[in-house]
Amino acid sequence: MELKEVSAILEEKKTSGNAMWMGGEVFAGVYRYMMRYLERYNGSAYKLLYTVVFDTKENTDEEKAAVKSAAKDILQESLRNSDILMQVGENQFFLLLMEIDDENVVKVVDRIERAWESSPFNIVASLIHEQEKVYIERHESEENAKDYNWVAVVDDNSMNLKMAEHILKKDGTKVTTMQSGAELLKFLKDNTPDIILLDVMMPEMDGFETYGHLMKEGYDNIPIIFLTADDTDATETKGLGLGALDFIKKPFVPEVLTLRVKNSIELIRLQRNLADAVEKKNKENKSLFIHVVQSLADAIDAKDTYTNGHSGRVAKYSKMIAERAGFSSEEQDNIYMIGLLHDVGKIGIPDSVINKPGRLTDAEYEMIKNHPSMGARILKNIKEMPQLAIGARWHHERYDGNGYPNGLKGDDIPDIARIISVADAYDAMTSNRSYRKPLEQDVVRREIVEGLGTQFDPVYAQIMLDMIDEDKNYELKESDIVVAKKVLLADDSTVIHRIVEHTFNDLPQYELECVLDGEQCIKELESDKYDLVLLDLDMPVRNGFEVIKYIRNKEMNIRIVVLTGDNDIESIRMADNMDVDGYINKPIGDKVLREVLRSL
């Protein structure tokens, strides 16, 4: 099908063919687009699911295929060109009918039923259906959905109240009148008008005093327009100085009163909607930024097999120290993000150096010492938050000036870096390493005490010591119980099993299970939870494609890496269309397998 044909179908022009027939991947994208269309334009649609039910089990595969093909043709010919049809199972068809009313849906269903009854295939099978109406209403805020304005008018003169009510009601405005400031304050406890018209000159409590009570009691979100018969500039200046939105002179000029009230309400609503939109967008941007930072931190930690979660823990401890040190909530959040990225420079350090179990050579240590400067160069490009580079650049400086990369001393080291330095050292001592488990708490405490005023800022290090003393059960550390990721290998070659098992023997953070065919793989997935499946495509009983389909249909949260020995481009393309996470060519190399595991 060419582009012109697709466009013609969507525009419901006469073409050969009827309802649009789509594959699963294309249909999913179109379906999501259609749902967004319904939400945006308050549209409606119908979803129908037709199932072919065979009357007996004696039908051959060829007969069943012919029946299902006939059902597809009948459905396709019974629908409009703009309707969409997809086969979702062995014998089921999903229909999406856009912008159709209840009466016409009944006609469509009747048309399909008559077509099926008149076909020869209704003798061996039934075509049944279920349907659901889709109506997505765009929700508006209560304020925007309200179809009237509500004004509270406060004046001790009843004639003024009647006049204001008469003028405003003619414009469709809801009006509530009161004769004193005290009455207004009582009214506001259970009501929220859009705007208040408040007389300045009133007995007992004048308009300015009333305004002061409104601000004191938290009603500053309701705009105020003062009413006055006083023409002096002093009165108007005082009211506007207090924060009033406007002044209206008495006696009222109907057009002026109506327009000022209406325009003031619209202005306030516009400002609020704009403020809400800006706040929402800021929250979305901040959330996105945090997710990106966390993902980057995870990528950094993944380079080191034995420091999983290190960046997150350093960020957490840093924020705790900052909170106790009196930093504001916003500063604490910033320190948390800076802590997440303090080791970003390790991206540029070879894995062989980072994961070396033994002592580093002088040359290797010099490479490690480059990661603060490298991290600062990476983060300095984020102009929106220049502080990010502070933690990366100076978290290895020492309070006595003997650190790196710049040998800064004392207060010359930024506070953020001094905080992260303590948190980083604490996590290094309380985390699993290739050569040891977390150190005992008293050992960690003693190391920090010895570093007071030399390695660490004494103020922030003391806060860390206080946190240690309060942590009676030593919970503030990485668990020494490592929960292994579960990996399932499905391949009909026992040689592949042995190769993969050899690699996993050196990876205690993974637990491997092996099966010989797709059927066993699916049974294993049904009985246990796995994080990753290494999957051969060409297997007996059920092949790899069937396993992938099973995982995707069940919506399992499992990564899939395909093993292929023939470099068949078509097979790889098919697997890619099924959204696999990676490929490994056979014969499998130890280094390649480790890299794939690390990248996932």
Helices and strands as residue ranges (DSSP letters): H 3-10, E 20-21, H 24-41, E 44-54, H 61-78, E 84-87, E 92-98, H 102-117, G 120-123, E 125-135, H 142-145, E 150-154, H 158-169, E 174-178, H 181-188, E 195-199, H 207-216, E 224-228, H 233-242, E 246-249, H 254-302, H 310-324, H 329-340, G 344-348, H 351-354, H 362-369, H 371-379, H 388-394, G 410-412, H 415-429, H 441-450, H 458-470, E 485-490, H 494-504, E 510-515, H 518-527, E 532-536, H 544-553, E 559-564, H 569-577, E 582-585, H 590-599
